[in-house]
């Protein structure tokens, strides 16, 4: 049996066993322990930050924790907003077992995005569980005590998640709100430098290699050192951008805490709509984000991140950015594309991300100029 199956079996059995000892709305009114339960990717996890800031403002004395993939936990070492990150991954049964070993109940659990993790919250002893309405099948919602609707008007995902709890909006994010995590030493580039992060969670977010090189040469001509960045297993993407190895590459060489420090020291970050672009907000790095299939509105700064030095580059109303589903909910105002590579190939009959190809170098450099001014 796979670890994912074992994790599910463990969570289901523990949730059912604790069913009779939960559902206490009074405990959620003045919670002493709060957990944010999810299994999101890096960018989506970082976009939960306004929820953490709001919870801390509302409950200054509470113990607040957020679940995070084990690789993400080190960047929370400084406890931003006084929050502790607890490692969890569905592919690692031991991480679920570690969460369930704590027999103390959680007074309030917030479950963003995927309501299946309400079962995990229940297994952890959550007395009151809040999630967004509209997820399916109905079995996901068995343990959800309070359903919140998605907004009827367009909003950033960060702000949507913060609205899972009542109260005033959190104060906008500012430089220094996220303490720098400790990191192993690495050979950092000499300032001033720009980081060009070319990797992405899907090939449909990858920009053309020759355009990356044109941006790199232009930045070098303006007096910036240039370094490449990509995740482990994405070294070949850098090689396609820079076959002559003109610029140094950190592809696959840094863990996330080290990446935090690489970005914090950078004069500029240019990246597709991926987790590293969101990390650039956290580190207050001037960031240009390229949006192809993703939505510059949904993944944009919204209210909480409004003061961060960021610019989005996208082609508005791109024809095939037409899907209206967000985390399995059909929402009238949503416009983005979450198609697979195969679905994109079938739709475009070219097998290439035309939405990314439509982003031209002059538009990216214009956004860079705005930030560097």
N, C-alpha and C positions, 0 to 999 in steps of 0.2 A: 504494500500500500504506500502511496506517496505521502510526503509530509503535508501537502495541502489537505488531503483527505483526513489524515490523522488530526490536523489542527481543527478541521470542521467538526469531526466527531467529538473531540475534547470540548469544544466550545458549546456545541448543542447539548451535550449531556450535562454540563455544568449549568448552563442557562436554565434548562428545564428543572434541574434540582433546586435552583434558587428562586424559582418563579413565585413561590408562596411567601417569600421574604422581602419582596420589593414593592414598587409602586407607592411611593410616599411623597406626594407633592409638597407637603409641608417642609420636608427636609431640603427640597430644592429652593425654597424661598430664602433661606439663609444657609447656604451650603458651606460646609467645612472642607469638603473634598470634591474636586471637579476634575473630570477627565474628558478630553476630546478624542474620540475613538474613530479611527479611519485607517485606510491603507493606500494613501495617495502617493503619486510621484512627487519629485522634489519641488517643482514649480507650484503645484496645487497645495502641497504642504506649507510652503512659505506664504502662500496667499491666505492661509488661516491666521496669520499674525494679527490682523485687526480684531478677530474674535478673542484671541488671547489678551490683547490690550484692553478690550472692553470688559472681559471677565475680571481682570485684575483691578480695573477701576471700580467695578461694582462690588467686588469682594476682596478688599485689600488684605485680609487676614487668612484667606482660604489657601489650602494646598491645591495647586493647579498643575495638571500634567497633560501632556499631549503624546499620543502614540506616534512613532516615527520609524521609518525603515532603519535598520541598524547602521547603515552607512551615513544616515543623516544626523544621528544622535550627537556626534562630536561638535557640530556647529552650535548646538544648544548648551554647550558646557558652561557658558557664562550665565545661564538662566535668564534669557530675555523676558522681561515683564514678570520675573520671579517664577517662571514656568520650568518644570522638569520634563525632559523628553524620555519616554520609556520605549525601549526597542521592541518592535513588533513587525513580523513579516509572516504572511500566510504560508510561505514556503519553509518556515522554520518553526516546527511544533514547539521546540523548547522556548521560543520567545513567548508564545501563548501560555505555555505552562508557567513561565515566570510571572506573567501578569496575574494568573489565577492563584498563585501561592500567597498573595497578599489577601488575607481574610477580612481586612477592614472594608466596610462598604463605602461606595462613592455616592455622595448625596445627589450629584447631578452629572449626567453624561450628555455631551453634545455629539451628534453623529452627522457630520457633513457628507454630502455626495451620495454614498452608497449605504442604504439602510440595513444591509445585511450585517453591518458591524454593530447594530443594536443588539444582536445576539451576543456578541463579545462583551458589550457593555453590561448586559444582563448577567452574563457568566461572571463578570468581575464584581457583581453585587451592586450595580447602580440602582438607586431607589427611584430616580426619575430620569427618563430618557427623552431627549428632544431631537427631532430630525425634520427634514423637509418632506412635505407631502408629495404624493404622486409616484413613488417608486413601486416597482412590481417585480415579481409576483407578490401577492398579499402576504406570503409567509415571511418576507423580509421585515414586515411591519408589526409582527406579533408583539414585540416587546416595546414598541414606541409608545410612550405615554402622551406625547404632545406633538402634533403635526403643524408645521409652519408652511404656508404657501410660498411659492416663488413670487417675486414682485411682478406686477403687471406692466411695468415700464422698464426700459433698458437700464442695466446697472452692471458694475464690475463684480466679478465673482467674490472678490475680497469683501466688498460691502454687503453682498447677499448673505455670506456666511456670518458676518457680524450680527446680522438681524435675526439670527436664531435665538438670541437672547434680547429681552427688553432692556431699554435704558438709553441714555444719551450716547451719541456716536463717540468712539474713542478719539483722543487727541491725535492729529495727524502724525505720521511717523517722522522722526527727525534724526539727523546724524547722531550716532552714539546711543540710540535706544537699544541697539543689539550689541552687547559686549563682545569684543573679539575673542574667539575661542583659542585655546592653546593649540599649537601645531608643531609637528616635527620640522626641523630646519630643512630648507631647500635652497637651491641656488637661484634666488630671485633676480629678475632683470634690473638693470640700472634705470632709474627714472630719468626723464619721463618716458613712459611706454604705453602702448595700446595693446589690449588683448583682443584677438580675433578668434572667437569661439565658433568653430565650423561644424561641430557635431550636433546631433538632434536625436530625439526619441524615435523619429521616423524619417525615412529618406524623403518623404514628401515635404519636409521642412528644410531640406538642404539647398543651399544657394549654389549657383554655377561656380566651379573652381576658378575660372578665369576672372570672374567678377571679384571674388575674394582677393585675388592677386592684384587686381587694379586698385582696390581700396588700400591694400598693404603698401604698394609702391607710393601711392599718393600721401599716405600718412607719414611714410619715411621721408618723403620730400618736404614735409612740413615740420620735420625735426623730432618726430616721435619714433622711439624704438618700437618694433613690431614683434609680437610673439604669437604663435598659434596655440590654440587650446582645443581639446576634444576629450571625450571620455575613453575609458579603457575599451579596446576593440575598435576604436574609431581612428586609429593612426593612419589608415589608408586614405581617409578623407583628407587629412592634412597633406599627405603625399601627392594627391591629385591637385591640390591647390598650389603646392610649392615643390614640384619634383626636383628642382635644383637645390633645395634646402637653403634658400637664401636667408630665411629667418628661423630663429630657434623655435622649437616646439615643446610644449608641455603635455602633449596628448598622451593620456594613459599613465602619466607620471605622478600625479598629485591625488591625494585623498581630498575629501570635501573641505576639511579644516584648512589645509594648505591652499586650496583653491580660494577660500574666503580671503586669505591674506594676499594672494596674487592679485585678486580683484581690488582689494582695499588699497593697494599701492598703485593701481593703474590710473592713468590720466583719462582713459577711455576704454569702454567695452563695446564691441559690436557682436551681436549674436542673433541667431534665429529665436523664435518664440519657444524657448525651452527653459529648463530649470535654472541654468546658469544666468540667463537674463534676469530672472527673479532674484537670484542671489546678488546680482549687481545692484538691485534696489536696496537690499538689506545692508550692503557694504557702502552705500551712498556713492557708488561709482557712476560717473556720467555714462549712460547706457543707451545705445541705439539698438532697437529690437526690430527684426524683420518678421513681419506677419504675412504668411502665405495662406495656408488653410485655416489658421486660427483667427480669432476675433481680437482686434486691437482694443475693442471696448470691453469685452468680457474679461480678458486677461490684462487689461490696462490698469493704470494707477488708481482709478476711482477716487473716492474721497480720502481714504486713509493714506495712500501713497502719493497724494497730489503734489507734495513739495519735493519729491525725489527728482534728481536730474536725469530725466529719461525722455526719449523721443521714440515714437513708433513710426515705422515706414511700412506702408501697405498700399495696395491698389483697392480703393473703395469699391464696394458692390461688384466684386469679381463674380462672374456668372455662376460658377459651380461652388461658390461659398454660400450654399443655399439650404443647409440642413438646420432644422429648428429643434434639435434634441440636445439637451444639456444634462448629463448624468442621468440618462434614461427618462427624463421628463420632457414632454413636448411643450415648448414655450413659444408663444407667438412672435416675440421680438428677437429671438435668438437667430443669428445668421453666422454660421461657421461651417467647417467641413471636417468630419472625423472619419472619412473613408479610409479604407485600407489601400495599400499599394495596388493590389489587384483591382479593387473597385475603381480607383482613380484611372488605372490603365483602360479599364472597360469604358469608363465615362468619356475620357478625353481621346481614346483611341491612339494615344501616343506613349502612355506609360511614363510620363514625366510630370512633375509638379508645375503646371503652367502658371499657377498663382505665384510661385516663387520666382519663376523665370520672368514674370512681368515686372518684378522689382528691378529698377535700373540703378546703375552705379551713381549717377548724378543725384538721385533722390537720397541715397544713403549719405553721400558726402555733404549734401545740404543739411541733413539732420546733424551730422558731425559738427559742421560749422556752427550751428545754433548752440550746441552744447559747449564747444570749446571757447566760444565768445564769452 
